[in-house]
Amino acid sequence: MPNYHFHAEQFKPNVRLLTIGAALSGVGALLSVTGAALVATALATAGRRIITAWETHPVEMASRTARQAVSASSAARDAWRSNAS
């Protein structure tokens, strides 16, 4: 039967390698967060630039679409009522 007893004095990791690995992991995480922030900034800037280039404001487009939906809905309702009689 194998002996699986663990003794703490047998486990001696290389502290220098652990320190370097932890430091590199921290630097990598910081670079990742910085990269994600730069990507988000670039996308937001591009989106703002596209929206400001539109001839009509997004609020105006939304209200026009809402009016079209109401008009289509009432036309469909009227068509359904005229076919029901």
N, C-alpha and C positions, 0 to 999 in steps of 0.2 A: 504494500500500500504506500503510495507516494506521500511525502511529507510536505504539506502546503502551509506550514506555519510561517508567518511573516515576522521578521525582526526589523525594527526601525533602523538599526545601525547598518543593515545591509543595503538600504535604499539611499544612495548618495548621488543625486543628479548633479550635473555640471552646472553650477550656479552662474558661471559666466555665460554659458550658452543660453540658459533660461533668461537672463537679463537682456542679452542681445535680442533674443526672439521676442520678448515682451516689448522692447523698445521699437523694434521693426513693425510689430503688429499695431502699436499705437500710432506710428507714423503712417502706416498704410490706412488705418481707419480715418485719420485726419485728412489724408489726401482724398479718400473716397468721399467724405462729407464735403470737402471743398469742390471736388469735381461735380458732385450732384448739385450743389448750389450754383455753380457756373452754368450748368446745363439748364436749370430752372430759370435762371436770369435771362439766358439767351432766348429760350422759348417764349418767356413772357414779353420780352422786348420785341421779338418778331411778331407775336400776336397783336401787341399794341400798334405796331407799325402798320399791319394789315388792316386793322379796324379803322385807324385814322385815315387810311387811303380810300375807304369806302365812300361812295357819294351820299348814301343815306345812313343816318345814325341807326345803330342796332335797336334802339327803343322804337324808332319809327317803323323799322322793318317788322318788329314784333307786333306792334299795334295794327299794321296793315295785314299781317297774316291772321291776326285774331278777327279782324273785320271780314276777311275772306272766309274764314271758317264759319262765322255766324251766318254769312250770306249763303254759303253752300248748305249749311244745316237747314236754314229756312226754305231754300229751294227744294231740298230733298223732302222736307216735311210737306210742302205744298204739292209736290209731284205725287207723293204717297197718298195724300188726301184726295187728289183729283182722280187717281186710279181706283180708290176705294169706293167712290160713288157710282 
